[in-house]
Amino acid sequence: GVPKDLCSEIIKNTEKYNRAFYAGYIQTEQDNETTCYVNLRCAQLFRNGILLYAGGGITALSEPEKEWKETEMKADAVLQRLTFLGA
């Protein structure tokens, strides 16, 4: 978020969990072109369960209900793939 320092402080004071698996990036390279995508979906696998992580791109114009639904759909997409793979 912007401004970065303010957003970092709000996150630190509001969230009560470690963001270790919050996001990452995927990079593709073809010919002379490199493209990067932000990955806001991942999972942590345990012997007795799976912990899903999904983030949202919230802006001043975001509608909270739509953002929540989109985040649920992202998590469900990861879960469906893991179920397909037998995880």
DODO-328952 format. One record per atom (N, C-alpha, C, O): atom name; residue number from 1; x, z, y. Coordinates in steps of 0.001 Angstrom, whole numbers, plus 524288, in hexadecimal, padded with zeros to 5 digits. Layout:
BEGIN
atom CA&nr NUM&u X&w Z&v Y
...
This chain:
BEGIN
atom N&nr 1&u 8031F&w 80000&v 7FB59
atom CA&nr 1&u 80000&w 80000&v 80000
atom C&nr 1&u 8034B&w 80000&v 804E9
atom O&nr 1&u 8080C&w 800B8&v 804BA
atom N&nr 2&u 800C8&w 7FF36&v 8092B
atom CA&nr 2&u 8036E&w 7FF15&v 80E36
atom C&nr 2&u 80091&w 802CC&v 811D7
atom O&nr 2&u 7FBC3&w 802A2&v 81200
atom N&nr 3&u 8032B&w 8060C&v 814AD
atom CA&nr 3&u 808D3&w 806C3&v 814EB
atom C&nr 3&u 80AE0&w 809A2&v 81016
atom O&nr 3&u 80875&w 80D59&v 80E39
atom N&nr 4&u 80F40&w 807E7&v 80E23
atom CA&nr 4&u 81158&w 809B2&v 80926
atom C&nr 4&u 81219&w 80FA2&v 808EB
atom O&nr 4&u 81078&w 8121C&v 80521
atom N&nr 5&u 81487&w 811EF&v 80CE6
atom CA&nr 5&u 81584&w 81797&v 80CC8
atom C&nr 5&u 81071&w 81ABA&v 80C87
atom O&nr 5&u 81005&w 81E6A&v 80978
atom N&nr 6&u 80C9C&w 81948&v 80FB7
atom CA&nr 6&u 80797&w 81BFE&v 80FC2
atom C&nr 6&u 804DF&w 81B74&v 80A7B
atom O&nr 6&u 802F0&w 81F4C&v 80855
atom N&nr 7&u 804BA&w 816B5&v 80866
atom CA&nr 7&u 80224&w 815C7&v 80357
atom C&nr 7&u 804CF&w 818CB&v 7FEF9
atom O&nr 7&u 8022E&w 81B0E&v 7FBA5
atom N&nr 8&u 809F6&w 818DA&v 7FEF1
atom CA&nr 8&u 80CDC&w 81BD0&v 7FAF6
atom C&nr 8&u 80B8F&w 82197&v 7FB41
atom O&nr 8&u 80AE8&w 82425&v 7F73B
atom N&nr 9&u 80B2E&w 823AB&v 7FFFB
atom CA&nr 9&u 809E7&w 82936&v 800B8
atom C&nr 9&u 8045A&w 82A61&v 7FED3
atom O&nr 9&u 80379&w 82E5C&v 7FC46
atom N&nr 10&u 800A3&w 826FB&v 80009
atom CA&nr 10&u 7FB3B&w 827C4&v 7FE41
atom C&nr 10&u 7FAF2&w 827A9&v 7F84F
atom O&nr 10&u 7F862&w 82AFA&v 7F5F3
atom N&nr 11&u 7FD8A&w 823E6&v 7F5E4
atom CA&nr 11&u 7FD93&w 82388&v 7F029
atom C&nr 11&u 7FFEB&w 8287B&v 7EDD1
atom O&nr 11&u 7FDC2&w 82AB5&v 7EA25
atom N&nr 12&u 80458&w 82A30&v 7EFF5
atom CA&nr 12&u 80703&w 82ED8&v 7EDE9
atom C&nr 12&u 8038D&w 833B3&v 7EE49
atom O&nr 12&u 803A2&w 836FC&v 7EAC7
atom N&nr 13&u 80088&w 8342F&v 7F278
atom CA&nr 13&u 7FD42&w 838CF&v 7F34B
atom C&nr 13&u 7F7E9&w 8386D&v 7F0B3
atom O&nr 13&u 7F53F&w 83C63&v 7F01F
atom N&nr 14&u 7F649&w 833BE&v 7EF1F
atom CA&nr 14&u 7F113&w 832FB&v 7ECF5
atom C&nr 14&u 7F122&w 83294&v 7E705
atom O&nr 14&u 7EE10&w 8352D&v 7E462
atom N&nr 15&u 7F491&w 82F60&v 7E4ED
atom CA&nr 15&u 7F4AE&w 82E72&v 7DF4B
atom C&nr 15&u 7F79E&w 832C9&v 7DC88
atom O&nr 15&u 7FB86&w 834CA&v 7DE80
atom N&nr 16&u 7F5BC&w 8342A&v 7D814
atom CA&nr 16&u 7F81B&w 83878&v 7D51A
atom C&nr 16&u 7FA7C&w 8369D&v 7CFF2
atom O&nr 16&u 7FAE3&w 839A8&v 7CC3E
atom N&nr 17&u 7FC0E&w 831AC&v 7CFAE
atom CA&nr 17&u 7FE7C&w 82FBA&v 7CAEC
atom C&nr 17&u 8033B&w 82C54&v 7CC53
atom O&nr 17&u 803D1&w 82A8E&v 7D0C2
atom N&nr 18&u 80687&w 82B7F&v 7C877
atom CA&nr 18&u 80B3E&w 82862&v 7C922
atom C&nr 18&u 809D9&w 82296&v 7C8F3
atom O&nr 18&u 8074E&w 820D9&v 7C542
atom N&nr 19&u 80B75&w 81F9A&v 7CCDA
atom CA&nr 19&u 80A51&w 819FC&v 7CD0E
atom C&nr 19&u 80E4E&w 816B6&v 7CA00
atom O&nr 19&u 80EF6&w 81218&v 7CB2B
atom N&nr 20&u 810E0&w 818E4&v 7C648
atom CA&nr 20&u 81508&w 81623&v 7C37D
atom C&nr 20&u 81343&w 810E3&v 7C152
atom O&nr 20&u 81658&w 80D33&v 7C131
atom N&nr 21&u 80E64&w 81078&v 7BFA0
atom CA&nr 21&u 80C75&w 80BA0&v 7BD57
atom C&nr 21&u 80880&w 808EA&v 7C0D7
atom O&nr 21&u 80520&w 80614&v 7BEEB
atom N&nr 22&u 808DD&w 809BE&v 7C5ED
atom CA&nr 22&u 804EC&w 807A6&v 7C976
atom C&nr 22&u 80517&w 801BA&v 7C9E8
atom O&nr 22&u 80109&w 7FF2F&v 7C978
atom N&nr 23&u 809A7&w 7FF7E&v 7CAC3
atom CA&nr 23&u 809EA&w 7F9D4&v 7CBB7
atom C&nr 23&u 80F49&w 7F7B6&v 7CA5E
atom O&nr 23&u 812FD&w 7FA9C&v 7C960
atom N&nr 24&u 80F8D&w 7F2B9&v 7CA5F
atom CA&nr 24&u 81470&w 7EFFD&v 7C975
atom C&nr 24&u 813CC&w 7EA6F&v 7CB5D
atom O&nr 24&u 8101A&w 7E93E&v 7CE34
atom N&nr 25&u 8175B&w 7E708&v 7C9D5
atom CA&nr 25&u 816C5&w 7E19A&v 7CB61
atom C&nr 25&u 8182C&w 7DE0B&v 7C6D9
atom O&nr 25&u 81B0F&w 7DF7E&v 7C34A
atom N&nr 26&u 81614&w 7D96F&v 7C719
atom CA&nr 26&u 81742&w 7D560&v 7C348
atom C&nr 26&u 81986&w 7D0D6&v 7C65E
atom O&nr 26&u 8174D&w 7CF2A&v 7CA4A
atom N&nr 27&u 81DEB&w 7CEE2&v 7C495
atom CA&nr 27&u 82080&w 7CAA0&v 7C75E
atom C&nr 27&u 820E4&w 7C5E1&v 7C3CF
atom O&nr 27&u 82274&w 7C657&v 7BF49
atom N&nr 28&u 81F7D&w 7C15B&v 7C5D6
atom CA&nr 28&u 82021&w 7BC76&v 7C2F3
atom C&nr 28&u 823C2&w 7B8E8&v 7C5FF
atom O&nr 28&u 823CC&w 7B8F1&v 7CACE
atom N&nr 29&u 826C3&w 7B5E4&v 7C332
atom CA&nr 29&u 82A59&w 7B233&v 7C5A7
atom C&nr 29&u 829B8&w 7ACE2&v 7C321
atom O&nr 29&u 82A0E&w 7AC60&v 7BE5C
atom N&nr 30&u 828CC&w 7A8E5&v 7C658
atom CA&nr 30&u 8286E&w 7A386&v 7C480
atom C&nr 30&u 82B46&w 7A013&v 7C85B
atom O&nr 30&u 82A6A&w 7A06B&v 7CD13
atom N&nr 31&u 82EAF&w 79CBB&v 7C654
atom CA&nr 31&u 831BC&w 7993B&v 7C99F
atom C&nr 31&u 83442&w 79C52&v 7CE0F
atom O&nr 31&u 8376B&w 79FCE&v 7CD11
atom N&nr 32&u 832EF&w 79B1E&v 7D2D7
atom CA&nr 32&u 8353D&w 79DD1&v 7D758
atom C&nr 32&u 8316F&w 7A1A3&v 7D9DE
atom O&nr 32&u 83202&w 7A2EE&v 7DE76
atom N&nr 33&u 82D89&w 7A377&v 7D6E7
atom CA&nr 33&u 82985&w 7A6DF&v 7D922
atom C&nr 33&u 82915&w 7ABF2&v 7D617
atom O&nr 33&u 828B0&w 7ABEB&v 7D14C
atom N&nr 34&u 82928&w 7B042&v 7D8E0
atom CA&nr 34&u 82867&w 7B56C&v 7D694
atom C&nr 34&u 82361&w 7B7B6&v 7D8CE
atom O&nr 34&u 82292&w 7B7AE&v 7DD8B
atom N&nr 35&u 82001&w 7B9B3&v 7D561
atom CA&nr 35&u 81B15&w 7BC0A&v 7D70A
atom C&nr 35&u 81AC4&w 7C191&v 7D4DD
atom O&nr 35&u 81BF7&w 7C279&v 7D04C
atom N&nr 36&u 81923&w 7C546&v 7D829
atom CA&nr 36&u 81877&w 7CAB7&v 7D684
atom C&nr 36&u 812BE&w 7CC44&v 7D70B
atom O&nr 36&u 81020&w 7CAE4&v 7DAD6
atom N&nr 37&u 810DE&w 7CF24&v 7D330
atom CA&nr 37&u 80B85&w 7D119&v 7D32E
atom C&nr 37&u 80BB4&w 7D704&v 7D29A
atom O&nr 37&u 80EF8&w 7D910&v 7CFB9
atom N&nr 38&u 80841&w 7D9C4&v 7D54A
atom CA&nr 38&u 807DA&w 7DF6D&v 7D4B5
atom C&nr 38&u 80477&w 7E09A&v 7CFF7
atom O&nr 38&u 80030&w 7DE79&v 7CF6D
atom N&nr 39&u 8065E&w 7E3FA&v 7CC8F
atom CA&nr 39&u 8037E&w 7E588&v 7C7E6
atom C&nr 39&u 80134&w 7EAF2&v 7C8D1
atom O&nr 39&u 80419&w 7EEC2&v 7C94A
atom N&nr 40&u 7FC1E&w 7EB4D&v 7C912
atom CA&nr 40&u 7F988&w 7F051&v 7C9E7
atom C&nr 40&u 7F6C6&w 7F22F&v 7C4FB
atom O&nr 40&u 7F2E4&w 7F501&v 7C543
atom N&nr 41&u 7F8D3&w 7F094&v 7C06B
atom CA&nr 41&u 7F683&w 7F239&v 7BB7F
atom C&nr 41&u 7FAE1&w 7F34D&v 7B798
atom O&nr 41&u 7FE7C&w 7F02A&v 7B70B
atom N&nr 42&u 7FA90&w 7F7AF&v 7B4EB
atom CA&nr 42&u 7FE36&w 7F8C5&v 7B0B2
atom C&nr 42&u 7FBF9&w 7FD31&v 7AD66
atom O&nr 42&u 7F7E3&w 7FF62&v 7AEAA
atom N&nr 43&u 7FEAC&w 7FE76&v 7A932
atom CA&nr 43&u 7FCC6&w 80280&v 7A5A4
atom C&nr 43&u 8015C&w 80583&v 7A368
atom O&nr 43&u 805AB&w 80375&v 7A2D5
atom N&nr 44&u 80059&w 80A5E&v 7A22D
atom CA&nr 44&u 8042D&w 80DB4&v 79F99
atom C&nr 44&u 801E0&w 80F15&v 79A49
atom O&nr 44&u 7FD96&w 8113A&v 799FC
atom N&nr 45&u 804AA&w 80DE1&v 79623
atom CA&nr 45&u 802B6&w 80EB5&v 790D6
atom C&nr 45&u 804C5&w 813D2&v 78E9D
atom O&nr 45&u 80963&w 8150C&v 78F26
atom N&nr 46&u 80153&w 816C9&v 78C20
atom CA&nr 46&u 802A4&w 81BA6&v 78980
atom C&nr 46&u 800C8&w 81B51&v 783DE
atom O&nr 46&u 7FDCB&w 817CA&v 7828B
atom N&nr 47&u 80270&w 81ED1&v 7809A
atom CA&nr 47&u 800A9&w 81ED1&v 77B24
atom C&nr 47&u 7FAC3&w 81F80&v 77AB7
atom O&nr 47&u 7F848&w 81D3F&v 77744
atom N&nr 48&u 7F88A&w 8229A&v 77E36
atom CA&nr 48&u 7F2F7&w 823CF&v 77DCA
atom C&nr 48&u 7EFA8&w 82198&v 78238
atom O&nr 48&u 7EB30&w 8233C&v 782EC
atom N&nr 49&u 7F1C1&w 81DE9&v 78536
atom CA&nr 49&u 7EEA2&w 81BAE&v 78965
atom C&nr 49&u 7F1A0&w 81807&v 78CF1
atom O&nr 49&u 7F645&w 8170B&v 78C2D
atom N&nr 50&u 7EEF1&w 81615&v 790C1
atom CA&nr 50&u 7F11E&w 8125F&v 79487
atom C&nr 50&u 7EF84&w 81431&v 799FA
atom O&nr 50&u 7EB01&w 81598&v 79ADE
atom N&nr 51&u 7F33B&w 81428&v 79D99
atom CA&nr 51&u 7F217&w 81562&v 7A303
atom C&nr 51&u 7F2A0&w 8105D&v 7A627
atom O&nr 51&u 7F6DF&w 80E21&v 7A67B
atom N&nr 52&u 7EE52&w 80E97&v 7A874
atom CA&nr 52&u 7EE45&w 809BD&v 7AB72
atom C&nr 52&u 7EF29&w 80AD4&v 7B131
atom O&nr 52&u 7ED5B&w 80EC6&v 7B344
atom N&nr 53&u 7F1F7&w 8074C&v 7B3C5
atom CA&nr 53&u 7F2E0&w 8079A&v 7B960
atom C&nr 53&u 7F112&w 80279&v 7BBCA
atom O&nr 53&u 7F271&w 7FE47&v 7B9E1
atom N&nr 54&u 7EE07&w 802C7&v 7BFF3
atom CA&nr 54&u 7EC4B&w 7FE14&v 7C2B6
atom C&nr 54&u 7EBD8&w 7FF6F&v 7C87C
atom O&nr 54&u 7E9A5&w 80379&v 7C9E4
atom N&nr 55&u 7EDE7&w 7FC18&v 7CBC4
atom CA&nr 55&u 7EDBF&w 7FD16&v 7D15C
atom C&nr 55&u 7EA4B&w 7F92D&v 7D425
atom O&nr 55&u 7E8B4&w 7F537&v 7D1EF
atom N&nr 56&u 7E92E&w 7FA5D&v 7D8FF
atom CA&nr 56&u 7E5ED&w 7F6F0&v 7DC24
atom C&nr 56&u 7E88E&w 7F598&v 7E147
atom O&nr 56&u 7EBBC&w 7F896&v 7E34B
atom N&nr 57&u 7E735&w 7F118&v 7E359
atom CA&nr 57&u 7E943&w 7EF6D&v 7E865
atom C&nr 57&u 7E568&w 7F0C0&v 7ECAE
atom O&nr 57&u 7E27E&w 7ED5F&v 7EE78
atom N&nr 58&u 7E55F&w 7F597&v 7EE51
atom CA&nr 58&u 7E181&w 7F771&v 7F217
atom C&nr 58&u 7E348&w 7F639&v 7F7A4
atom O&nr 58&u 7E7C2&w 7F732&v 7F919
atom N&nr 59&u 7DFB5&w 7F417&v 7FAAA
atom CA&nr 59&u 7E0BA&w 7F2D7&v 80027
atom C&nr 59&u 7DC6E&w 7F54E&v 80386
atom O&nr 59&u 7D8C8&w 7F7B4&v 80183
atom N&nr 60&u 7DCF1&w 7F4AC&v 8089F
atom CA&nr 60&u 7D8FE&w 7F6BE&v 80C39
atom C&nr 60&u 7D3AA&w 7F43E&v 80B45
atom O&nr 60&u 7CFA8&w 7F697&v 80C83
atom N&nr 61&u 7D38D&w 7EF85&v 80916
atom CA&nr 61&u 7CE9F&w 7ECC1&v 8082B
atom C&nr 61&u 7CC79&w 7ED91&v 802A5
atom O&nr 61&u 7C861&w 7EB6D&v 8014E
atom N&nr 62&u 7CF33&w 7F0A1&v 7FF74
atom CA&nr 62&u 7CD7E&w 7F17E&v 7FA10
atom C&nr 62&u 7C85A&w 7F46F&v 7F9CA
atom O&nr 62&u 7C72B&w 7F7B9&v 7FD18
atom N&nr 63&u 7C550&w 7F32C&v 7F5C2
atom CA&nr 63&u 7C086&w 7F604&v 7F492
atom C&nr 63&u 7C1A6&w 7F97C&v 7EFDA
atom O&nr 63&u 7C2AE&w 7F77A&v 7EB9B
atom N&nr 64&u 7C179&w 7FEAD&v 7F083
atom CA&nr 64&u 7C30F&w 80244&v 7EC50
atom C&nr 64&u 7C08E&w 8012B&v 7E708
atom O&nr 64&u 7C345&w 8014D&v 7E310
atom N&nr 65&u 7BB82&w 80019&v 7E6D6
atom CA&nr 65&u 7B8EA&w 7FF1C&v 7E1D0
atom C&nr 65&u 7BB1E&w 7FA46&v 7DF20
atom O&nr 65&u 7BBFF&w 7FA4A&v 7DA66
atom N&nr 66&u 7BC03&w 7F61F&v 7E22C
atom CA&nr 66&u 7BE3B&w 7F150&v 7DFEE
atom C&nr 66&u 7C3CB&w 7F236&v 7DE15
atom O&nr 66&u 7C54A&w 7F043&v 7D9F3
atom N&nr 67&u 7C6E2&w 7F51E&v 7E10E
atom CA&nr 67&u 7CC4E&w 7F63D&v 7DF84
atom C&nr 67&u 7CC6F&w 7F96F&v 7DA7F
atom O&nr 67&u 7CFA3&w 7F873&v 7D70C
atom N&nr 68&u 7C8E9&w 7FD4B&v 7DA19
atom CA&nr 68&u 7C8BA&w 80084&v 7D560
atom C&nr 68&u 7C751&w 7FD34&v 7D0A1
atom O&nr 68&u 7C9BD&w 7FDB4&v 7CC82
atom N&nr 69&u 7C368&w 7F9D4&v 7D134
atom CA&nr 69&u 7C1C8&w 7F66A&v 7CCEB
atom C&nr 69&u 7C637&w 7F2D1&v 7CB49
atom O&nr 69&u 7C71C&w 7F204&v 7C6A1
atom N&nr 70&u 7C902&w 7F0A1&v 7CF1D
atom CA&nr 70&u 7CD6A&w 7ED31&v 7CDEB
atom C&nr 70&u 7D1B8&w 7F029&v 7CAFE
atom O&nr 70&u 7D417&w 7EE13&v 7C75E
atom N&nr 71&u 7D2B4&w 7F502&v 7CC94
atom CA&nr 71&u 7D6A5&w 7F82D&v 7C9EE
atom C&nr 71&u 7D501&w 7F954&v 7C452
atom O&nr 71&u 7D83F&w 7F92A&v 7C0C6
atom N&nr 72&u 7D007&w 7FA7D&v 7C37F
atom CA&nr 72&u 7CE13&w 7FB4D&v 7BE2D
atom C&nr 72&u 7CEB8&w 7F660&v 7BADE
atom O&nr 72&u 7D021&w 7F6AF&v 7B648
atom N&nr 73&u 7CDB1&w 7F1D8&v 7BD32
atom CA&nr 73&u 7CE38&w 7ECE5&v 7BA57
atom C&nr 73&u 7D3F1&w 7EBE5&v 7B8EC
atom O&nr 73&u 7D509&w 7E9EC&v 7B4AC
atom N&nr 74&u 7D795&w 7ED36&v 7BC61
atom CA&nr 74&u 7DD2C&w 7EC9E&v 7BB38
atom C&nr 74&u 7DEB2&w 7F007&v 7B691
atom O&nr 74&u 7E157&w 7EE3A&v 7B2F9
atom N&nr 75&u 7DD06&w 7F4F3&v 7B6A7
atom CA&nr 75&u 7DE4A&w 7F87E&v 7B25C
atom C&nr 75&u 7DBD3&w 7F69F&v 7AD46
atom O&nr 75&u 7DE4A&w 7F6DE&v 7A927
atom N&nr 76&u 7D70C&w 7F4C6&v 7AD89
atom CA&nr 76&u 7D464&w 7F2D4&v 7A8E3
atom C&nr 76&u 7D737&w 7EE0E&v 7A6A4
atom O&nr 76&u 7D78B&w 7ED77&v 7A1E1
atom N&nr 77&u 7D93D&w 7EAAB&v 7AA04
atom CA&nr 77&u 7DC19&w 7E60C&v 7A82B
atom C&nr 77&u 7E0F2&w 7E7AE&v 7A514
atom O&nr 77&u 7E220&w 7E559&v 7A10A
atom N&nr 78&u 7E3B9&w 7EB9E&v 7A6EB
atom CA&nr 78&u 7E850&w 7ED8F&v 7A410
atom C&nr 78&u 7E697&w 7EFED&v 79EE1
atom O&nr 78&u 7E8F0&w 7EEDC&v 79AD1
atom N&nr 79&u 7E28B&w 7F317&v 79F00
atom CA&nr 79&u 7E0A1&w 7F594&v 79A3A
atom C&nr 79&u 7DEEC&w 7F18D&v 79633
atom O&nr 79&u 7E008&w 7F22D&v 79190
atom N&nr 80&u 7DC44&w 7ED75&v 797E2
atom CA&nr 80&u 7DA86&w 7E966&v 79446
atom C&nr 80&u 7DF2C&w 7E6BA&v 791AA
atom O&nr 80&u 7DEF9&w 7E59B&v 78CFE
atom N&nr 81&u 7E354&w 7E5B1&v 79497
atom CA&nr 81&u 7E7FC&w 7E332&v 79253
atom C&nr 81&u 7EAA2&w 7E6CE&v 78E72
atom O&nr 81&u 7EC5F&w 7E51B&v 78A4C
atom N&nr 82&u 7EAEF&w 7EBD3&v 78FD1
atom CA&nr 82&u 7ED65&w 7EF86&v 78C3C
atom C&nr 82&u 7EA2E&w 7F01E&v 78743
atom O&nr 82&u 7EC63&w 7F090&v 78303
atom N&nr 83&u 7E50A&w 7F022&v 787BA
atom CA&nr 83&u 7E19D&w 7F074&v 78334
atom C&nr 83&u 7E268&w 7EBA4&v 77FBF
atom O&nr 83&u 7E29D&w 7EC0D&v 77AF6
atom N&nr 84&u 7E2D8&w 7E715&v 7823D
atom CA&nr 84&u 7E3BE&w 7E230&v 77F67
atom C&nr 84&u 7E8E2&w 7E261&v 77C5E
atom O&nr 84&u 7E941&w 7E057&v 77807
atom N&nr 85&u 7ECDE&w 7E4E0&v 77EB9
atom CA&nr 85&u 7F1FC&w 7E53D&v 77C34
atom C&nr 85&u 7F24A&w 7E98E&v 77827
atom O&nr 85&u 7F631&w 7EA0B&v 77562
atom N&nr 86&u 7EE26&w 7ECB3&v 777CF
atom CA&nr 86&u 7EE07&w 7F0EE&v 773F7
atom C&nr 86&u 7F0A1&w 7F5DD&v 775D0
atom O&nr 86&u 7F1FE&w 7F935&v 772A3
atom N&nr 87&u 7F15C&w 7F66B&v 77AEB
atom CA&nr 87&u 7F3DF&w 7FB27&v 77D07
atom C&nr 87&u 7F017&w 7FFB9&v 77CCB
atom O&nr 87&u 7F171&w 8040F&v 77E60
